[in-house]
Amino acid sequence: MRSVKFLVAAGAASMLSSVAFAADMAIMPPPAYAPPPVVEDFGGWYLRGDIGFSNQKVERLNNALDAGLTTQSQTHNFNTAGIFGLGVGYKVNNWFRADITGEYRGNSQYFGKDNITYPGGVGTDTYHATKNEWVVLGNAYVDLGTWWCMTPFIGAGVGGARVAINGFTDQSIANNGGGALPGLAYGDNVAKWNLAWALHAGVAYKVTPNFTVELAYRYLDMGDGLTGDLRTFDGVNGVNNPMTFKNITSHDLKLGVRWDLSSPPVYAPPLMRKG
């Protein structure tokens, strides 16, 4: 009987000792969780596409045979034409990007009218033609900050414009006086490359991390357009008398899209080390 009591007492003492030891042990805290780093909007390649329409102007029309004539410009109008462009670019950081674009500017009908005073009388010249262009530009943009996924921007570009003048006619009518204007003259189709430059302003909306929509205004200077030497309906040519369209400019409104080709960052879980 005494041995049984001894064993029970020894077991109880052992349990009490274990409980006291466990109470003295420090509870290990759970491992710390490291949040993923903040995703920064930095560089990457992108593709772009643009459509839009133009509002074009020409300063005046010049001809070498106009020496001795007094010309008072009355009307120089182009119809609105479509714009279709593609490009590739690189976003350097979250405020600066650059791209190279190529675009076709569709046929625009031209109508012009000048009052002419010449020796012996006065008259009018009425002009018709069709114009289109290919434009290649290198552009740089500054993004001005982002609010609610919208980013206003400004930019500038420089490159070349291939200006094509087609189907030019000059209808001359004498209104009074003893002199006579030459009647109807034609100019052959000519396309020429000029230095071109542009100024941009607009706002971009980021639809998804890889897809952005732009609404932009652009001022574009494309240089001069040119016809072939003018000739009359019976084929008689003047000598070195092409018609020059001086200083063709355009106010463009464009809707563009950009596709970011860089993959979104993928973050591995933080590495846990022992010791």
Short mmCIF file of the C-alpha atoms (twelve columns), coordinates in Angstrom:
data_MODEL
# 
_entry.id   MODEL 
# 
loop_
_atom_site.group_PDB 
_atom_site.id 
_atom_site.type_symbol 
_atom_site.label_atom_id 
_atom_site.label_alt_id 
_atom_site.label_comp_id 
_atom_site.label_asym_id 
_atom_site.label_seq_id 
_atom_site.Cartn_x 
_atom_site.Cartn_y 
_atom_site.Cartn_z 
_atom_site.pdbx_PDB_model_num 
ATOM 1   C CA . MET A 1   0.000   0.000  0.000    1 
ATOM 2   C CA . ARG A 2   2.807   2.388  0.877    1 
ATOM 3   C CA . SER A 3   4.430   1.776  -2.507   1 
ATOM 4   C CA . VAL A 4   1.235   2.635  -4.356   1 
ATOM 5   C CA . LYS A 5   0.940   5.920  -2.450   1 
ATOM 6   C CA . PHE A 6   4.562   6.670  -3.261   1 
ATOM 7   C CA . LEU A 7   4.011   6.126  -6.966   1 
ATOM 8   C CA . VAL A 8   0.899   8.332  -7.014   1 
ATOM 9   C CA . ALA A 9   2.752   11.095 -5.180   1 
ATOM 10  C CA . ALA A 10  5.694   10.855 -7.532   1 
ATOM 11  C CA . GLY A 11  3.418   11.073 -10.606  1 
ATOM 12  C CA . ALA A 12  1.604   14.102 -9.233   1 
ATOM 13  C CA . ALA A 13  4.889   15.843 -8.482   1 
ATOM 14  C CA . SER A 14  6.111   15.149 -12.014  1 
ATOM 15  C CA . MET A 15  2.955   16.601 -13.589  1 
ATOM 16  C CA . LEU A 16  3.172   19.730 -11.449  1 
ATOM 17  C CA . SER A 17  6.810   20.168 -12.417  1 
ATOM 18  C CA . SER A 18  5.954   19.828 -16.157  1 
ATOM 19  C CA . VAL A 19  3.147   22.361 -15.874  1 
ATOM 20  C CA . ALA A 20  5.408   24.845 -14.081  1 
ATOM 21  C CA . PHE A 21  8.132   24.413 -16.715  1 
ATOM 22  C CA . ALA A 22  5.670   24.906 -19.545  1 
ATOM 23  C CA . ALA A 23  4.371   28.058 -17.925  1 
ATOM 24  C CA . ASP A 24  7.910   29.425 -17.776  1 
ATOM 25  C CA . MET A 25  8.531   28.849 -21.541  1 
ATOM 26  C CA . ALA A 26  8.180   31.899 -23.852  1 
ATOM 27  C CA . ILE A 27  5.529   31.637 -26.602  1 
ATOM 28  C CA . MET A 28  7.130   31.976 -30.056  1 
ATOM 29  C CA . PRO A 29  5.479   34.769 -32.147  1 
ATOM 30  C CA . PRO A 30  4.173   33.890 -35.608  1 
ATOM 31  C CA . PRO A 31  6.582   34.570 -38.486  1 
ATOM 32  C CA . ALA A 32  6.485   38.143 -39.766  1 
ATOM 33  C CA . TYR A 33  4.735   38.688 -43.134  1 
ATOM 34  C CA . ALA A 34  6.572   40.888 -45.600  1 
ATOM 35  C CA . PRO A 35  4.137   42.771 -47.937  1 
ATOM 36  C CA . PRO A 36  4.978   42.711 -51.662  1 
ATOM 37  C CA . PRO A 37  6.869   45.747 -52.933  1 
ATOM 38  C CA . VAL A 38  4.901   48.594 -54.519  1 
ATOM 39  C CA . VAL A 39  4.561   48.235 -58.285  1 
ATOM 40  C CA . GLU A 40  6.194   51.225 -59.986  1 
ATOM 41  C CA . ASP A 41  5.091   52.397 -63.440  1 
ATOM 42  C CA . PHE A 42  8.453   52.426 -65.206  1 
ATOM 43  C CA . GLY A 43  9.822   51.740 -68.673  1 
ATOM 44  C CA . GLY A 44  8.661   49.425 -71.432  1 
ATOM 45  C CA . TRP A 45  8.009   49.069 -75.155  1 
ATOM 46  C CA . TYR A 46  4.582   49.800 -76.588  1 
ATOM 47  C CA . LEU A 47  2.708   49.742 -79.899  1 
ATOM 48  C CA . ARG A 48  0.268   52.450 -80.907  1 
ATOM 49  C CA . GLY A 49  -2.461  53.088 -83.460  1 
ATOM 50  C CA . ASP A 50  -4.260  56.332 -84.326  1 
ATOM 51  C CA . ILE A 51  -7.229  57.506 -86.354  1 
ATOM 52  C CA . GLY A 52  -8.485  61.047 -86.737  1 
ATOM 53  C CA . PHE A 53  -9.318  63.880 -89.079  1 
ATOM 54  C CA . SER A 54  -7.568  67.020 -90.292  1 
ATOM 55  C CA . ASN A 55  -8.374  70.710 -90.636  1 
ATOM 56  C CA . GLN A 56  -5.805  71.909 -93.191  1 
ATOM 57  C CA . LYS A 57  -4.719  75.306 -94.436  1 
ATOM 58  C CA . VAL A 58  -2.344  76.741 -97.044  1 
ATOM 59  C CA . GLU A 59  -0.873  80.209 -96.788  1 
ATOM 60  C CA . ARG A 60  -0.996  81.073 -100.515 1 
ATOM 61  C CA . LEU A 61  -0.309  79.816 -104.050 1 
ATOM 62  C CA . ASN A 62  2.780   81.015 -105.937 1 
ATOM 63  C CA . ASN A 63  3.709   80.809 -109.620 1 
ATOM 64  C CA . ALA A 64  6.835   82.108 -111.336 1 
ATOM 65  C CA . LEU A 65  4.717   83.710 -114.086 1 
ATOM 66  C CA . ASP A 66  2.828   85.824 -111.567 1 
ATOM 67  C CA . ALA A 67  5.546   88.487 -111.721 1 
ATOM 68  C CA . GLY A 68  3.896   91.711 -112.811 1 
ATOM 69  C CA . LEU A 69  0.491   90.608 -111.531 1 
ATOM 70  C CA . THR A 70  -1.209  91.747 -108.372 1 
ATOM 71  C CA . THR A 71  -2.877  88.859 -106.564 1 
ATOM 72  C CA . GLN A 72  -5.412  89.226 -103.781 1 
ATOM 73  C CA . SER A 73  -6.126  85.865 -102.187 1 
ATOM 74  C CA . GLN A 74  -9.792  85.271 -101.438 1 
ATOM 75  C CA . THR A 75  -10.323 81.580 -100.636 1 
ATOM 76  C CA . HIS A 76  -7.983  78.657 -99.928  1 
ATOM 77  C CA . ASN A 77  -9.878  75.713 -98.473  1 
ATOM 78  C CA . PHE A 78  -9.205  71.989 -97.985  1 
ATOM 79  C CA . ASN A 79  -11.895 69.462 -97.146  1 
ATOM 80  C CA . THR A 80  -11.463 67.409 -93.987  1 
ATOM 81  C CA . ALA A 81  -9.516  64.180 -94.569  1 
ATOM 82  C CA . GLY A 82  -8.980  61.015 -92.557  1 
ATOM 83  C CA . ILE A 83  -5.763  60.159 -90.667  1 
ATOM 84  C CA . PHE A 84  -4.566  56.573 -90.161  1 
ATOM 85  C CA . GLY A 85  -1.331  55.892 -88.259  1 
ATOM 86  C CA . LEU A 86  0.780   53.214 -86.563  1 
ATOM 87  C CA . GLY A 87  3.858   53.477 -84.367  1 
ATOM 88  C CA . VAL A 88  6.217   51.912 -81.878  1 
ATOM 89  C CA . GLY A 89  7.551   53.579 -78.747  1 
ATOM 90  C CA . TYR A 90  9.340   53.219 -75.440  1 
ATOM 91  C CA . LYS A 91  8.280   54.555 -72.049  1 
ATOM 92  C CA . VAL A 92  11.478  55.565 -70.275  1 
ATOM 93  C CA . ASN A 93  9.926   56.233 -66.851  1 
ATOM 94  C CA . ASN A 94  6.661   57.391 -65.356  1 
ATOM 95  C CA . TRP A 95  6.826   60.848 -66.985  1 
ATOM 96  C CA . PHE A 96  8.798   60.579 -70.256  1 
ATOM 97  C CA . ARG A 97  8.195   58.483 -73.393  1 
ATOM 98  C CA . ALA A 98  9.071   58.604 -77.083  1 
ATOM 99  C CA . ASP A 99  7.836   56.934 -80.268  1 
ATOM 100 C CA . ILE A 100 8.206   56.772 -84.043  1 
ATOM 101 C CA . THR A 101 4.981   57.039 -86.040  1 
ATOM 102 C CA . GLY A 102 4.020   56.656 -89.676  1 
ATOM 103 C CA . GLU A 103 0.672   57.767 -91.042  1 
ATOM 104 C CA . TYR A 104 -1.331  58.133 -94.216  1 
ATOM 105 C CA . ARG A 105 -3.451  61.249 -94.598  1 
ATOM 106 C CA . GLY A 106 -6.277  60.643 -97.057  1 
ATOM 107 C CA . ASN A 107 -7.303  62.641 -100.110 1 
ATOM 108 C CA . SER A 108 -8.476  66.167 -99.388  1 
ATOM 109 C CA . GLN A 109 -10.197 68.277 -102.041 1 
ATOM 110 C CA . TYR A 110 -8.765  71.771 -102.484 1 
ATOM 111 C CA . PHE A 111 -10.659 74.835 -103.692 1 
ATOM 112 C CA . GLY A 112 -9.058  78.272 -104.081 1 
ATOM 113 C CA . LYS A 113 -9.873  81.614 -105.629 1 
ATOM 114 C CA . ASP A 114 -7.698  84.695 -106.242 1 
ATOM 115 C CA . ASN A 115 -8.535  88.118 -107.671 1 
ATOM 116 C CA . ILE A 116 -5.903  89.065 -110.278 1 
ATOM 117 C CA . THR A 117 -4.962  92.509 -111.573 1 
ATOM 118 C CA . TYR A 118 -2.846  92.325 -114.730 1 
ATOM 119 C CA . PRO A 119 -1.791  94.834 -117.417 1 
ATOM 120 C CA . GLY A 120 -4.988  95.810 -119.234 1 
ATOM 121 C CA . GLY A 121 -7.590  94.352 -116.896 1 
ATOM 122 C CA . VAL A 122 -8.662  92.319 -113.898 1 
ATOM 123 C CA . GLY A 123 -9.915  88.780 -113.473 1 
ATOM 124 C CA . THR A 124 -10.207 85.778 -111.214 1 
ATOM 125 C CA . ASP A 125 -8.323  82.512 -110.953 1 
ATOM 126 C CA . THR A 126 -10.199 79.501 -109.587 1 
ATOM 127 C CA . TYR A 127 -8.136  76.487 -108.494 1 
ATOM 128 C CA . HIS A 128 -8.996  72.835 -107.862 1 
ATOM 129 C CA . ALA A 129 -6.754  69.959 -106.774 1 
ATOM 130 C CA . THR A 130 -6.545  66.856 -104.590 1 
ATOM 131 C CA . LYS A 131 -3.894  66.444 -101.895 1 
ATOM 132 C CA . ASN A 132 -2.688  63.577 -99.693  1 
ATOM 133 C CA . GLU A 133 0.382   62.882 -97.561  1 
ATOM 134 C CA . TRP A 134 2.552   60.258 -95.927  1 
ATOM 135 C CA . VAL A 135 4.059   61.553 -92.676  1 
ATOM 136 C CA . VAL A 136 6.847   59.997 -90.566  1 
ATOM 137 C CA . LEU A 137 7.635   61.593 -87.181  1 
ATOM 138 C CA . GLY A 138 9.891   60.977 -84.209  1 
ATOM 139 C CA . ASN A 139 7.986   62.218 -81.146  1 
ATOM 140 C CA . ALA A 140 8.783   62.864 -77.475  1 
ATOM 141 C CA . TYR A 141 6.160   63.349 -74.753  1 
ATOM 142 C CA . VAL A 142 6.065   64.526 -71.150  1 
ATOM 143 C CA . ASP A 143 3.299   63.055 -68.963  1 
ATOM 144 C CA . LEU A 144 2.115   65.655 -66.450  1 
ATOM 145 C CA . GLY A 145 0.826   63.381 -63.685  1 
ATOM 146 C CA . THR A 146 -2.044  60.931 -63.240  1 
ATOM 147 C CA . TRP A 147 -5.426  61.528 -61.592  1 
ATOM 148 C CA . TRP A 148 -8.170  58.880 -61.602  1 
ATOM 149 C CA . CYS A 149 -6.308  56.943 -64.344  1 
ATOM 150 C CA . MET A 150 -6.171  60.073 -66.567  1 
ATOM 151 C CA . THR A 151 -2.812  61.526 -67.624  1 
ATOM 152 C CA . PRO A 152 -2.539  64.848 -69.496  1 
ATOM 153 C CA . PHE A 153 0.534   65.163 -71.719  1 
ATOM 154 C CA . ILE A 154 2.370   67.499 -74.078  1 
ATOM 155 C CA . GLY A 155 4.919   66.687 -76.771  1 
ATOM 156 C CA . ALA A 156 6.760   67.613 -79.943  1 
ATOM 157 C CA . GLY A 157 7.889   65.763 -83.062  1 
ATOM 158 C CA . VAL A 158 10.062  66.181 -86.143  1 
ATOM 159 C CA . GLY A 159 10.382  64.158 -89.344  1 
ATOM 160 C CA . GLY A 160 9.286   64.237 -92.980  1 
ATOM 161 C CA . ALA A 161 6.088   64.651 -95.013  1 
ATOM 162 C CA . ARG A 162 5.536   63.413 -98.572  1 
ATOM 163 C CA . VAL A 163 3.021   65.921 -99.975  1 
ATOM 164 C CA . ALA A 164 1.271   64.862 -103.207 1 
ATOM 165 C CA . ILE A 165 -0.716  67.370 -105.296 1 
ATOM 166 C CA . ASN A 166 -2.900  65.700 -107.950 1 
ATOM 167 C CA . GLY A 167 -5.315  66.882 -110.640 1 
ATOM 168 C CA . PHE A 168 -4.518  70.586 -110.363 1 
ATOM 169 C CA . THR A 169 -6.505  72.994 -112.590 1 
ATOM 170 C CA . ASP A 170 -6.428  76.789 -112.858 1 
ATOM 171 C CA . GLN A 171 -9.493  78.365 -114.464 1 
ATOM 172 C CA . SER A 172 -8.796  82.004 -115.363 1 
ATOM 173 C CA . ILE A 173 -11.632 84.400 -116.250 1 
ATOM 174 C CA . ALA A 174 -11.160 87.995 -117.497 1 
ATOM 175 C CA . ASN A 175 -13.766 90.303 -116.028 1 
ATOM 176 C CA . ASN A 176 -12.998 93.486 -117.994 1 
ATOM 177 C CA . GLY A 177 -10.314 95.321 -119.895 1 
ATOM 178 C CA . GLY A 178 -8.548  94.670 -123.154 1 
ATOM 179 C CA . GLY A 179 -6.204  91.950 -121.865 1 
ATOM 180 C CA . ALA A 180 -7.053  88.274 -121.613 1 
ATOM 181 C CA . LEU A 181 -6.125  85.630 -119.109 1 
ATOM 182 C CA . PRO A 182 -4.938  82.279 -120.504 1 
ATOM 183 C CA . GLY A 183 -8.119  80.291 -119.730 1 
ATOM 184 C CA . LEU A 184 -7.816  76.777 -118.332 1 
ATOM 185 C CA . ALA A 185 -4.430  75.392 -117.293 1 
ATOM 186 C CA . TYR A 186 -3.391  72.028 -115.879 1 
ATOM 187 C CA . GLY A 187 -0.538  70.927 -113.640 1 
ATOM 188 C CA . ASP A 188 0.911   67.404 -113.635 1 
ATOM 189 C CA . ASN A 189 0.824   65.354 -110.451 1 
ATOM 190 C CA . VAL A 190 3.872   65.838 -108.222 1 
ATOM 191 C CA . ALA A 191 4.847   64.381 -104.824 1 
ATOM 192 C CA . LYS A 192 7.730   65.811 -102.808 1 
ATOM 193 C CA . TRP A 193 9.270   65.206 -99.382  1 
ATOM 194 C CA . ASN A 194 9.569   68.106 -96.926  1 
ATOM 195 C CA . LEU A 195 10.758  68.646 -93.384  1 
ATOM 196 C CA . ALA A 196 7.763   68.291 -91.055  1 
ATOM 197 C CA . TRP A 197 7.308   69.146 -87.378  1 
ATOM 198 C CA . ALA A 198 4.492   68.833 -84.875  1 
ATOM 199 C CA . LEU A 199 3.252   69.918 -81.442  1 
ATOM 200 C CA . HIS A 200 1.039   67.600 -79.350  1 
ATOM 201 C CA . ALA A 201 -1.330  67.989 -76.397  1 
ATOM 202 C CA . GLY A 202 -3.887  65.576 -75.017  1 
ATOM 203 C CA . VAL A 203 -5.051  63.267 -72.267  1 
ATOM 204 C CA . ALA A 204 -4.563  59.506 -71.870  1 
ATOM 205 C CA . TYR A 205 -6.812  57.109 -69.949  1 
ATOM 206 C CA . LYS A 206 -5.372  53.828 -68.678  1 
ATOM 207 C CA . VAL A 207 -8.116  51.230 -69.190  1 
ATOM 208 C CA . THR A 208 -5.965  48.317 -67.968  1 
ATOM 209 C CA . PRO A 209 -2.288  48.102 -66.938  1 
ATOM 210 C CA . ASN A 210 -1.427  47.202 -70.564  1 
ATOM 211 C CA . PHE A 211 -4.007  49.214 -72.552  1 
ATOM 212 C CA . THR A 212 -4.301  53.023 -72.791  1 
ATOM 213 C CA . VAL A 213 -6.628  55.259 -74.834  1 
ATOM 214 C CA . GLU A 214 -5.611  58.776 -75.946  1 
ATOM 215 C CA . LEU A 215 -7.533  61.820 -77.145  1 
ATOM 216 C CA . ALA A 216 -5.089  64.321 -78.628  1 
ATOM 217 C CA . TYR A 217 -4.741  67.560 -80.581  1 
ATOM 218 C CA . ARG A 218 -1.802  68.076 -82.946  1 
ATOM 219 C CA . TYR A 219 -0.499  71.052 -84.900  1 
ATOM 220 C CA . LEU A 220 1.397   69.793 -87.961  1 
ATOM 221 C CA . ASP A 221 3.555   71.786 -90.406  1 
ATOM 222 C CA . MET A 222 4.238   69.853 -93.652  1 
ATOM 223 C CA . GLY A 223 6.078   72.429 -95.781  1 
ATOM 224 C CA . ASP A 224 5.170   73.189 -99.406  1 
ATOM 225 C CA . GLY A 225 3.241   71.280 -102.064 1 
ATOM 226 C CA . LEU A 226 4.092   71.439 -105.766 1 
ATOM 227 C CA . THR A 227 2.506   70.761 -109.164 1 
ATOM 228 C CA . GLY A 228 4.172   70.106 -112.484 1 
ATOM 229 C CA . ASP A 229 4.627   72.941 -114.980 1 
ATOM 230 C CA . LEU A 230 1.251   74.406 -115.937 1 
ATOM 231 C CA . ARG A 231 0.038   73.801 -119.496 1 
ATOM 232 C CA . THR A 232 -3.060  74.856 -121.402 1 
ATOM 233 C CA . PHE A 233 -5.749  72.485 -122.670 1 
ATOM 234 C CA . ASP A 234 -4.013  72.224 -126.075 1 
ATOM 235 C CA . GLY A 235 -0.773  71.045 -124.452 1 
ATOM 236 C CA . VAL A 236 1.211   74.300 -124.610 1 
ATOM 237 C CA . ASN A 237 3.574   74.383 -121.620 1 
ATOM 238 C CA . GLY A 238 4.917   77.303 -119.739 1 
ATOM 239 C CA . VAL A 239 8.616   77.292 -118.798 1 
ATOM 240 C CA . ASN A 240 9.398   76.578 -115.153 1 
ATOM 241 C CA . ASN A 241 5.962   77.626 -113.962 1 
ATOM 242 C CA . PRO A 242 4.813   75.041 -111.412 1 
ATOM 243 C CA . MET A 243 2.232   76.121 -108.866 1 
ATOM 244 C CA . THR A 244 3.556   76.062 -105.299 1 
ATOM 245 C CA . PHE A 245 1.275   75.546 -102.304 1 
ATOM 246 C CA . LYS A 246 3.125   77.579 -99.685  1 
ATOM 247 C CA . ASN A 247 3.256   76.439 -96.053  1 
ATOM 248 C CA . ILE A 248 0.677   73.672 -95.663  1 
ATOM 249 C CA . THR A 249 -0.382  73.225 -92.025  1 
ATOM 250 C CA . SER A 250 -3.024  71.176 -90.261  1 
ATOM 251 C CA . HIS A 251 -4.928  71.158 -86.969  1 
ATOM 252 C CA . ASP A 252 -5.571  67.477 -86.254  1 
ATOM 253 C CA . LEU A 253 -7.854  65.716 -83.774  1 
ATOM 254 C CA . LYS A 254 -6.849  62.095 -83.095  1 
ATOM 255 C CA . LEU A 255 -8.064  59.105 -81.115  1 
ATOM 256 C CA . GLY A 256 -5.228  56.718 -80.276  1 
ATOM 257 C CA . VAL A 257 -4.596  53.476 -78.421  1 
ATOM 258 C CA . ARG A 258 -1.389  52.146 -76.839  1 
ATOM 259 C CA . TRP A 259 -0.561  48.502 -76.059  1 
ATOM 260 C CA . ASP A 260 2.145   48.012 -73.417  1 
ATOM 261 C CA . LEU A 261 4.355   45.086 -74.487  1 
ATOM 262 C CA . SER A 262 6.116   44.683 -71.132  1 
ATOM 263 C CA . SER A 263 4.751   41.912 -68.880  1 
ATOM 264 C CA . PRO A 264 3.428   42.998 -65.469  1 
ATOM 265 C CA . PRO A 265 5.941   42.297 -62.639  1 
ATOM 266 C CA . VAL A 266 5.666   38.917 -60.904  1 
ATOM 267 C CA . TYR A 267 6.870   38.822 -57.273  1 
ATOM 268 C CA . ALA A 268 8.069   35.662 -55.472  1 
ATOM 269 C CA . PRO A 269 7.135   35.193 -51.797  1 
ATOM 270 C CA . PRO A 270 9.732   36.591 -49.379  1 
ATOM 271 C CA . LEU A 271 12.549  34.224 -48.513  1 
ATOM 272 C CA . MET A 272 12.415  33.028 -44.856  1 
ATOM 273 C CA . ARG A 273 15.740  32.342 -43.155  1 
ATOM 274 C CA . LYS A 274 16.346  30.458 -39.906  1 
ATOM 275 C CA . GLY A 275 18.682  31.632 -37.198  1 
# 
